[in-house]
Amino acid sequence: MKIAYVYDAVFPYRIGGVEKRIFELSRRLAARGHEIHIYGLKSWDGNSSFIRDGVIYHGVGRSRQFYTHGRRSVGEAVYFGWKILNPLIQERFDIIDCQNFPYFSCFSSALASRLKGSPIVITWHEVWGNYWYNYLGGFGFSGKLIEKMVSMLSKNVLAVSNLTKNDLSFIVKNLKITVIPNGIDIQKIKSVQASDSMSDIIFSGRHIREKNIDLLIRAVAIIRNELPDIKVLIAGDGPEKIKLQKLTQQCNLDNNIIFLGFVSGNDELISLMKSSKVFASPSIREGFGMAAIEALACGLPVVTSNASKNAVKDLINDTTGIISEVNVEAFAVAILECLKRRDLMIGNCINVAQSYDWERIVQEVEGYYGVISGVPSSSRSHDISHP
């Protein structure tokens, strides 16, 4: 099959769950004999197009500011939607897999699909619905409307979590939605050695408002009353970083919390996870939770929030972590409980993570594409049962 992936950000030049999904699927599908193209904004030096791991990368426009005033840039999204149209109509693909966000590229991909007869799949990572009003205030109506319009562009729909599937089903009735989650490289994670840098709690993710990192910091201030030497690692970067560092200083937690900044290598992050005890995921909005499933694979119980838009909670039960109410006191209590019970949870965490190995996920994706395109897969697809 000739497959095109469409998303504005490209791994490893930008790090996130969507970027990582495309990266992992594309190189594995290429190794299985498919012709894979990735279209995104050019965030690298050198030629606009290049080949790596058998995958053809295309920079369709210059990289622009992704965040303005702590929010995803509308201008960047419109720019990418405009720049992606011409490259997609230059060739015919057996599958165009366009990520639902940042929306405008979906309209361009759908138009290219009609013009060239290339079947389009839209992969949904999150559905915001009424959350748009929290994000944009009175202008949330426009975001909600655009999201609704995108949901009607294709009958071929993937969702990365059951939460996303259910939210999308609420927007569009009688839409057939297939859930194929993100994955992890189980064998690679097993091969990584634990870091010498020990910690009690670790967080990894973009420093944006929705990640709710300030709740974690305030919870640590409570935990320190019981565990004065509590050590916390916060990995990642983003527009909220300075604000979070100031909050850490105000809570007198400089000796307890270390901001690692952007951790460039995934092996390094896995190593740090393996030398920690609990993974904190206080996010109020998460489409899947790549870092959380990696933490489970490292044997770390996960403390996450019971927010309605947080898909991480679908990965967690009382043997793999705790789903906490979204308040500081409850989150602190949950972390303390996980620290006490972690030895009983390690095995269950690893067992749950096994179901999300990329080699199993790619078979399911390949089979799905084969049905949509009518092109036989190179190998048989298997049904996967995901907790």
C-alpha positions as CSV (number, residue, x, y, z in Angstrom):
1,M,0.0,0.0,0.0
2,K,1.0,3.6,-0.6
3,I,0.1,5.4,2.6
4,A,0.3,9.1,3.5
5,Y,0.3,10.4,7.1
6,V,-0.8,14.0,7.6
7,Y,0.0,16.0,10.7
8,D,1.7,19.3,11.2
9,A,4.3,18.2,13.8
10,V,6.9,15.6,12.9
11,F,8.8,13.3,15.3
12,P,11.6,13.7,16.6
13,Y,11.6,17.4,15.9
14,R,8.6,17.8,18.0
15,I,7.6,15.3,20.7
16,G,4.1,14.2,21.5
17,G,1.7,11.3,21.4
18,V,0.4,11.9,17.9
19,E,3.9,12.4,16.5
20,K,5.2,9.3,18.2
21,R,2.2,7.2,16.9
22,I,2.9,8.2,13.3
23,F,6.6,7.6,13.7
24,E,6.2,4.1,15.1
25,L,3.5,3.0,12.7
26,S,5.2,4.4,9.6
27,R,8.6,2.8,10.1
28,R,7.1,-0.6,11.0
29,L,4.7,-0.4,8.0
30,A,7.7,0.5,5.7
31,A,9.6,-2.5,7.1
32,R,6.5,-4.6,6.0
33,G,6.9,-3.5,2.4
34,H,4.6,-0.5,2.2
35,E,5.4,2.9,0.7
36,I,5.0,5.4,3.5
37,H,5.0,9.2,3.2
38,I,4.8,11.6,6.2
39,Y,3.6,15.2,5.4
40,G,4.3,17.9,8.0
41,L,5.8,21.3,8.5
42,K,9.5,21.5,8.0
43,S,11.2,21.6,11.4
44,W,14.6,20.3,10.3
45,D,17.6,21.6,8.5
46,G,18.5,20.6,4.9
47,N,16.2,19.4,2.1
48,S,12.5,19.5,2.4
49,S,12.2,15.8,1.6
50,F,14.4,12.9,2.8
51,I,14.2,9.2,3.6
52,R,14.8,7.7,7.0
53,D,14.1,4.1,8.0
54,G,12.4,3.5,4.6
55,V,9.9,6.3,5.2
56,I,9.7,9.4,2.9
57,Y,9.4,12.7,4.9
58,H,8.0,15.8,3.3
59,G,8.2,19.3,4.7
60,V,5.3,21.1,3.1
61,G,6.0,24.6,4.6
62,R,8.2,26.3,7.1
63,S,7.7,25.5,10.8
64,R,5.7,28.2,12.6
65,Q,4.9,29.0,16.2
66,F,2.7,26.2,17.5
67,Y,1.5,28.0,20.7
68,T,0.4,31.6,21.1
69,H,-0.7,32.8,24.6
70,G,-0.5,29.2,25.8
71,R,-2.9,27.9,23.2
72,R,-2.4,26.1,19.9
73,S,-2.0,28.7,17.1
74,V,-5.0,29.0,14.8
75,G,-2.8,30.7,12.2
76,E,-0.4,27.8,12.2
77,A,-3.3,25.3,11.7
78,V,-4.7,27.3,8.8
79,Y,-1.3,27.6,7.2
80,F,-0.7,23.9,7.4
81,G,-4.1,23.2,6.0
82,W,-3.4,25.4,3.0
83,K,0.2,24.0,2.4
84,I,-0.8,20.4,2.5
85,L,-3.4,20.4,-0.3
86,N,-1.1,20.7,-3.3
87,P,1.3,17.9,-2.3
88,L,-1.6,15.5,-1.7
89,I,-3.2,16.1,-5.1
90,Q,0.1,15.5,-6.9
91,E,-0.1,11.7,-6.2
92,R,-2.7,9.0,-5.6
93,F,-2.5,7.1,-2.3
94,D,-4.1,3.9,-1.2
95,I,-4.7,5.5,2.1
96,I,-4.5,9.1,3.4
97,D,-4.4,8.9,7.3
98,C,-5.1,12.5,8.5
99,Q,-5.0,13.3,12.2
100,N,-8.2,15.1,13.3
101,F,-6.2,17.9,14.9
102,P,-5.5,20.7,13.9
103,Y,-8.7,20.3,11.8
104,F,-8.0,22.5,8.8
105,S,-5.6,19.9,7.3
106,C,-8.6,17.4,7.4
107,F,-10.5,19.6,4.9
108,S,-7.6,19.7,2.6
109,S,-7.0,15.9,2.9
110,A,-10.7,15.2,2.2
111,L,-10.6,17.4,-0.9
112,A,-7.5,15.7,-2.2
113,S,-9.2,12.4,-1.5
114,R,-12.1,13.4,-3.7
115,L,-9.9,14.8,-6.5
116,K,-7.5,11.8,-6.6
117,G,-9.7,8.9,-5.4
118,S,-7.5,8.3,-2.4
119,P,-9.4,6.8,0.5
120,I,-9.1,8.9,3.6
121,V,-9.0,7.8,7.2
122,I,-9.3,10.4,9.9
123,T,-7.7,9.4,13.2
124,W,-9.2,11.0,16.2
125,H,-6.9,11.6,19.2
126,E,-9.3,13.8,21.2
127,V,-12.8,15.2,21.0
128,W,-13.3,18.5,22.8
129,G,-17.1,19.1,22.5
130,N,-18.1,21.6,25.1
131,Y,-14.5,21.8,26.4
132,W,-14.0,24.3,23.5
133,Y,-15.8,26.9,25.7
134,N,-13.2,26.4,28.5
135,Y,-10.5,26.8,25.9
136,L,-11.7,29.7,23.9
137,G,-14.5,31.2,26.0
138,G,-17.2,32.7,23.8
139,F,-15.3,31.8,20.7
140,G,-15.6,28.1,21.7
141,F,-18.7,27.9,19.4
142,S,-16.4,28.2,16.3
143,G,-14.1,25.4,17.5
144,K,-17.0,23.1,18.3
145,L,-18.5,23.8,14.9
146,I,-15.3,23.0,13.1
147,E,-14.9,19.8,15.1
148,K,-18.4,18.8,14.1
149,M,-17.7,19.5,10.4
150,V,-14.5,17.4,10.5
151,S,-16.4,14.5,12.1
152,M,-18.6,14.4,8.9
153,L,-15.7,14.3,6.4
154,S,-15.1,10.5,6.3
155,K,-16.9,7.3,7.1
156,N,-13.4,5.7,7.8
157,V,-12.7,6.7,11.4
158,L,-10.1,5.6,13.9
159,A,-10.0,6.5,17.6
160,V,-7.0,6.0,19.8
161,S,-9.1,5.4,23.0
162,N,-12.5,4.3,24.1
163,L,-13.0,7.7,25.6
164,T,-12.4,9.4,22.2
165,K,-14.7,6.9,20.5
166,N,-17.5,7.6,23.0
167,D,-17.2,11.3,22.8
168,L,-17.2,11.2,19.0
169,S,-20.2,8.9,18.9
170,F,-22.0,11.6,20.9
171,I,-21.3,14.2,18.2
172,V,-22.1,12.0,15.2
173,K,-24.7,9.3,15.6
174,N,-24.4,5.9,13.8
175,L,-20.8,6.5,12.9
176,K,-18.7,3.3,12.8
177,I,-15.6,4.0,14.8
178,T,-12.7,1.6,15.2
179,V,-10.5,1.8,18.2
180,I,-6.8,1.2,17.6
181,P,-4.7,2.6,20.4
182,N,-1.2,3.9,20.6
183,G,1.5,1.5,21.6
184,I,4.9,1.1,23.1
185,D,8.1,-0.9,22.3
186,I,8.0,-3.5,25.0
187,Q,11.3,-5.2,24.1
188,K,13.1,-1.8,23.9
189,I,11.7,-0.8,27.3
190,K,12.9,-4.1,28.8
191,S,16.4,-3.5,27.5
192,V,16.8,0.0,29.1
193,Q,18.7,0.1,32.5
194,A,17.4,2.1,35.4
195,S,19.1,5.5,35.9
196,D,21.4,6.1,38.9
197,S,19.2,9.2,39.5
198,M,16.6,8.0,41.9
199,S,13.2,9.7,42.5
200,D,9.9,9.1,44.1
201,I,7.6,10.7,41.6
202,I,8.1,11.4,37.9
203,F,6.0,13.4,35.4
204,S,6.6,13.7,31.7
205,G,4.7,15.9,29.2
206,R,4.3,19.3,27.6
207,H,4.1,22.1,30.1
208,I,0.7,23.4,29.0
209,R,-2.3,24.4,31.1
210,E,-4.3,21.2,30.4
211,K,-1.5,19.0,31.8
212,N,-2.4,20.4,35.2
213,I,1.2,20.3,36.5
214,D,0.5,22.9,39.1
215,L,-1.8,20.5,40.9
216,L,1.1,18.0,41.2
217,I,3.3,20.7,42.6
218,R,0.8,21.8,45.2
219,A,0.2,18.1,46.1
220,V,4.0,17.7,46.7
221,A,3.8,20.5,49.1
222,I,1.3,18.5,51.2
223,I,3.3,15.2,50.7
224,R,6.5,16.9,52.0
225,N,4.8,17.2,55.4
226,E,4.9,13.4,55.7
227,L,8.0,12.8,53.5
228,P,10.4,15.8,53.9
229,D,12.9,14.3,51.4
230,I,10.4,13.5,48.7
231,K,12.1,13.8,45.3
232,V,10.1,14.7,42.1
233,L,11.3,14.9,38.5
234,I,9.3,16.9,36.0
235,A,10.4,16.3,32.4
236,G,9.3,18.3,29.4
237,D,9.0,21.9,28.3
238,G,6.3,24.3,27.2
239,P,4.7,27.8,27.6
240,E,3.8,27.1,31.3
241,K,7.3,26.2,32.4
242,I,8.3,29.6,33.9
243,K,5.0,29.9,35.8
244,L,5.5,26.3,37.2
245,Q,9.0,27.1,38.3
246,K,7.8,30.2,40.1
247,L,5.1,28.2,41.8
248,T,7.8,25.7,42.9
249,Q,9.8,28.5,44.5
250,Q,6.7,29.9,46.2
251,C,6.0,26.5,47.8
252,N,9.6,26.2,48.9
253,L,10.0,23.0,46.9
254,D,13.3,23.9,45.2
255,N,15.0,21.0,47.1
256,N,12.3,18.5,46.2
257,I,11.3,19.2,42.6
258,I,13.8,19.1,39.7
259,F,12.8,20.4,36.3
260,L,14.6,18.3,33.7
261,G,13.6,20.3,30.7
262,F,13.2,18.5,27.4
263,V,14.5,15.0,27.6
264,S,15.8,14.3,24.0
265,G,16.1,10.5,24.1
266,N,13.2,8.2,24.9
267,D,15.7,5.7,26.4
268,E,16.8,8.4,28.9
269,L,13.2,9.0,29.9
270,I,12.5,5.3,30.3
271,S,15.7,5.0,32.4
272,L,14.5,7.8,34.7
273,M,11.1,6.1,35.0
274,K,12.7,2.8,36.0
275,S,14.5,4.6,38.8
276,S,11.3,6.2,40.1
277,K,8.4,4.8,42.1
278,V,5.2,6.5,40.9
279,F,4.2,8.2,37.7
280,A,2.0,11.3,38.1
281,S,-0.5,12.2,35.4
282,P,-2.7,15.0,36.7
283,S,-3.8,16.1,33.2
284,I,-7.4,17.1,32.7
285,R,-7.3,16.5,29.0
286,E,-5.5,13.5,27.5
287,G,-6.4,11.6,24.3
288,F,-4.5,8.5,25.2
289,G,-1.5,8.9,27.5
290,M,1.7,7.6,25.9
291,A,3.9,8.5,28.9
292,A,1.5,6.8,31.2
293,I,1.5,3.5,29.3
294,E,5.3,3.7,29.1
295,A,5.4,4.2,32.9
296,L,3.2,1.1,33.4
297,A,5.6,-0.9,31.2
298,C,8.4,0.2,33.6
299,G,6.4,-1.1,36.5
300,L,5.3,2.3,37.8
301,P,1.8,2.7,39.2
302,V,0.1,5.7,37.8
303,V,-1.9,8.4,39.7
304,T,-4.2,10.2,37.3
305,S,-7.2,12.5,37.5
306,N,-10.8,11.7,37.2
307,A,-11.4,14.5,34.7
308,S,-14.0,13.8,32.0
309,K,-11.6,14.3,29.1
310,N,-8.7,12.3,30.6
311,A,-8.3,9.0,28.7
312,V,-5.4,7.9,31.0
313,K,-8.0,6.8,33.5
314,D,-9.2,4.1,31.1
315,L,-5.7,2.5,31.5
316,I,-5.8,2.4,35.3
317,N,-7.6,0.2,37.8
318,D,-7.0,-0.4,41.5
319,T,-4.1,-2.8,40.8
320,T,-2.2,-0.4,38.5
321,G,-2.6,2.9,40.2
322,I,-5.3,5.3,41.5
323,I,-7.8,7.6,39.8
324,S,-7.9,10.7,41.9
325,E,-10.5,13.5,42.2
326,V,-9.2,16.7,40.6
327,N,-8.1,18.5,43.8
328,V,-4.8,18.9,45.5
329,E,-5.6,17.0,48.8
330,A,-7.0,14.0,47.0
331,F,-4.1,13.9,44.6
332,A,-1.6,14.0,47.4
333,V,-3.3,11.2,49.3
334,A,-3.4,9.1,46.1
335,I,0.3,9.5,45.5
336,L,1.1,8.6,49.1
337,E,-1.1,5.5,48.8
338,C,0.6,4.4,45.6
339,L,4.1,4.9,47.2
340,K,3.0,2.5,50.0
341,R,1.4,-0.1,47.7
342,R,3.7,0.1,44.7
343,D,5.5,-3.3,45.3
344,L,2.1,-5.0,45.0
345,M,1.3,-3.2,41.8
346,I,4.5,-3.6,39.7
347,G,3.6,-6.9,38.1
348,N,0.1,-5.8,37.2
349,C,1.4,-2.6,35.7
350,I,3.7,-4.5,33.4
351,N,1.1,-7.1,32.4
352,V,-1.4,-4.4,31.4
353,A,1.3,-2.7,29.2
354,Q,2.0,-5.9,27.3
355,S,-1.3,-5.5,25.3
356,Y,0.0,-2.3,23.8
357,D,3.1,-3.5,22.0
358,W,3.6,-1.7,18.7
359,E,4.2,-5.0,16.8
360,R,0.7,-6.0,17.7
361,I,-0.8,-2.6,17.0
362,V,0.8,-2.3,13.6
363,Q,-0.9,-5.6,12.5
364,E,-4.3,-4.2,13.4
365,V,-3.6,-0.9,11.6
366,E,-2.4,-2.7,8.5
367,G,-5.4,-4.9,8.4
368,Y,-7.7,-1.9,8.8
369,Y,-6.0,-0.1,5.9
370,G,-6.2,-3.2,3.8
371,V,-10.0,-3.4,4.2
372,I,-10.5,0.4,3.4
373,S,-8.2,0.4,0.4
374,G,-9.0,-3.0,-1.0
375,V,-5.2,-3.8,-1.1
376,P,-4.3,-7.0,0.6
377,S,-2.1,-6.7,3.7
378,S,1.3,-8.2,3.7
379,S,0.3,-10.3,6.8
380,R,-2.8,-11.3,8.5
381,S,-4.3,-8.8,11.0
382,H,-5.3,-10.0,14.5
383,D,-8.0,-8.8,16.8
384,I,-6.5,-7.2,19.9
385,S,-8.3,-6.9,23.2
386,H,-7.4,-3.8,25.1
387,P,-8.2,-3.2,28.7
